[in-house]
Amino acid sequence: MVLTPQTGLVTQARPDFFFTLAEQRGIIAEVERGGTITNNHDLKDLWKAHVAADAHHLFLIVPHNNWREDGRPRERPFLTVSRRLGAFFGDERREIDVLSVHVFAY
């Protein structure tokens, strides 16, 4: 599954993993590292799942914490991503063409 000009998009976005569930139904899985929040990779991955014609579920694997050199947590992507992506569900006005998002921490 790649978004191409033939599908109306020119992003050439490629997910880390794609699994077909049925015709026109699938799961995109993305694994993120340091840029999860600072570069909005979580929102880009949600957008990728939204515009893909054959994906309706997103599995997003993010760090529990990003660490400073002295060992302290710099940021906590898991909590932030869960909150940010949860905002797209539960209100008809903000709904997108993604049926579910599952956020996992490592």
Order of alpha helices (4+ residues) and beta strands (2+ residues): beta-beta-alpha-alpha-beta-beta-beta-alpha-beta
